[in-house]
Amino acid sequence: MSVTRLFLLTLFAMLSFAGNSVLCRLAFRQTSIDPASFTAIRLLSGALMLALLVHFRPGGATAAANGYRGSGGIGGNWPSACALFAYAGGFSFAYISLTTGTGALLLFGAVQATMILAGWWSGERLNLRQASGLLLALTGLVAVMLPGLSAPPPGAALLMLSAGIAWGIYSLRGRGVVDPVGATAGNFFRAAPLSVLLGAALLAQQQLDGLGILYAVLSGAIASGLGYALWYAALLGLTATRAAAVQLSVPVIAALAGLLFLQEPITLLLMLASAAILGGIAMVVIDRRPAV
């Protein structure tokens, strides 16, 4: 893969990840759509986009004729779909109250911390620098939630942390999958009915809005479906360390987009917490050993 192609794939994927935060926040700031409906429309749109990508890629039509089974078709499983649903639901409900940058910071901090701690639990040991970095990142997450004038609502912050943990679990379950795009499509198809059931349970609170629906479709089809597919393509040219490190750019992009599109302030607390969380995670994931 050429350097230019890898750069463009990675750039679009990071913009897509940040775009999910921006689109969700735009929907709740500028429209009346409710979070359950936003989640359902996002997952349904993502499922349809991913199904189209699976169908029209080389060998996709043959897989479709065989019921989308096996390599090249739609796979996935229910445990991963439940983790995806928990992430998408918590993400939407949290962004009712969180600013774009704070939400993205909590989300990606929790994702990385979950994956790092899972690795430690499975026997991967951290050196002194990595352990110090993990402690610094966790301190930053706690600092974001400390009571104060610029602290986010604790309920929304906990929801976003839960969404990040769910996404971390989803990511861990997806490691080693032969066909990540097909598996993601299957997981979206399984998670979508769960979100519809959530919407039915909260039917009394349902509010649909044309612009809100558009934001949800863009979030699902473009920022999620297409964005995830391009990210998996980029991963073919990235080491695990570089893949983890490049994701640290997402909260920064999201915060700048929140400032640009929503006029959200970038507070001193957010800047200090961002430095602690992103710097700490970088200390853990960036391997300083020379390549051999």
C-alpha positions, -999 to 999 in steps of 0.1 A, spaced: 0 0 0 14 34 -10 21 60 17 -3 84 1 -32 59 1 -25 48 37 -24 85 48 -57 93 31 -75 61 44 -63 69 80 -72 106 77 -107 98 65 -112 72 92 -101 96 120 -124 123 105 -152 98 105 -147 88 141 -147 125 151 -176 131 128 -198 107 148 -193 129 178 -200 161 159 -231 147 141 -246 134 173 -240 166 192 -254 186 162 -285 165 163 -292 172 200 -283 209 198 -301 218 166 -330 194 163 -356 177 185 -347 141 177 -346 118 208 -315 97 215 -332 63 211 -344 72 176 -310 86 167 -294 53 178 -318 32 159 -315 52 127 -277 53 130 -274 15 134 -299 7 106 -281 31 82 -248 16 91 -261 -19 86 -274 -10 51 -242 8 41 -220 -21 53 -243 -47 35 -238 -27 3 -201 -26 7 -200 -64 14 -223 -71 -16 -204 -50 -42 -169 -59 -33 -152 -87 -52 -169 -119 -44 -197 -102 -25 -225 -111 -48 -215 -148 -47 -215 -146 -9 -249 -130 -9 -263 -159 -31 -250 -183 -5 -268 -165 24 -238 -142 34 -220 -171 50 -183 -176 52 -154 -154 41 -166 -125 20 -201 -125 35 -218 -111 65 -207 -126 98 -206 -113 133 -221 -127 165 -246 -117 192 -221 -109 221 -203 -84 198 -236 -70 186 -247 -64 222 -214 -46 229 -220 -25 198 -255 -17 209 -244 -7 244 -217 16 229 -242 32 204 -269 37 230 -246 51 257 -229 74 232 -262 89 221 -277 94 255 -245 109 268 -242 135 241 -275 151 252 -254 169 279 -217 166 269 -198 189 246 -182 173 215 -146 174 227 -153 162 263 -175 133 250 -148 122 225 -121 125 251 -140 103 277 -150 78 250 -115 72 235 -99 74 269 -122 46 282 -116 26 250 -79 27 252 -79 21 290 -102 -9 286 -79 -25 259 -48 -18 279 -62 -32 311 -75 -63 292 -40 -69 279 -26 -66 314 -52 -90 327 -43 -115 300 -7 -115 310 8 -85 291 31 -67 316 37 -30 316 72 -15 322 76 15 345 70 40 317 39 23 305 25 19 341 32 56 347 14 65 315 -16 44 324 -18 60 359 -15 95 342 -43 87 318 -66 74 345 -59 105 366 -69 126 336 -102 107 333 -109 113 370 -100 150 366 -125 155 338 -153 143 362 -143 163 393 -170 188 404 -164 223 391 -177 250 368 -165 232 337 -170 196 347 -195 176 326 -227 162 342 -216 131 361 -245 110 347 -236 118 311 -199 113 318 -205 79 332 -227 70 303 -199 79 279 -173 60 299 -196 30 297 -199 35 260 -161 36 257 -158 4 278 -184 -13 255 -165 -2 224 -133 -14 239 -149 -48 245 -162 -48 209 -128 -40 196 -112 -68 217 -137 -93 205 -129 -83 169 -92 -89 170 -82 -116 146 -114 -117 127 -107 -129 92 -133 -105 75 -137 -74 97 -161 -56 73 -183 -86 70 -183 -92 107 -191 -55 114 -220 -57 90 -234 -87 108 -230 -71 142 -248 -39 129 -276 -61 116 -280 -78 150 -276 -46 170 -302 -26 149 -332 -46 162 -321 -41 197 -321 -3 192 -356 -6 176 -367 -24 208 -352 4 229 -370 30 208 -403 10 213 -397 9 251 -392 47 251 -420 54 225 -436 80 248 -404 101 245 -400 97 207 -394 129 187 -386 127 150 -371 156 132 -361 158 95 -327 173 101 -321 150 131 -329 120 109 -304 133 83 -277 136 110 -284 101 122 -282 87 87 -249 105 80 -236 92 113 -246 56 105 -240 53 68 -209 76 63 -192 82 96 -198 46 109 -204 22 80 -180 37 54 -157 51 81 -152 17 97 -146 0 64 -119 25 54 -103 21 89 -101 -16 84 -84 -10 51 -60 14 67 -51 -12 94 -36 -34 67 -7 -9 65 -5 1 102 12 -16 131 -10 -21 162 10 6 180 6 31 153 -31 22 150 -36 29 187 -15 61 186 -32 76 156 -66 73 173 -54 98 199 -60 125 174 -98 119 174 -106 139 206 -85 168 194 -103 168 160 -137 165 177 -129 194 201 -118 216 172 -149 206 152 -171 214 182 -155 249 184 -160 254 146 -195 241 141 -211 244 175 -191 273 191 -183 251 221 -156 265 243 -123 246 248 -119 249 286 -87 248 306 -99 217 323 -104 200 290 -70 210 277 -52 197 309 -72 165 310 -66 160 273 -28 163 278 -29 139 307 -51 113 290 -37 114 255 -1 118 268 -5 89 292 -20 66 267 8 75 242 33 65 269 17 31 270 11 23 233 41 38 216 69 13 217 103 30 219 122 -2 212 142 0 179 127 -22 151 148 -53 142 
